[in-house]
Amino acid sequence: MYLLTIRDGLHTRHIGPYESPKQAADDLDRLLAQFGERSRWQIHALESPQMLLAAKPEPTERRALMVTAA
């Protein structure tokens, strides 16, 4: 699934979901007529939390900082 994000000034719109990036791009052509010339857009692939948690790398060792009072 894909999500279309359009930013126009301080407003951000999230539109979708779409089955393919082509579907989002087709809607983008129609939607940009409603926004200003300086609007920015991106097409994002949606990720499920389960996929991210399953692919999470092992945490690296953290070294403790020891502070001693003089």
Protein Blocks (a to p, Z undefined) as FASTA:
>chain_A
ZZddddehjbccdedddfbfklmmmmmmmmmmmpcfkbccdddddddfklmmmmpccddd
ddddddddZZ
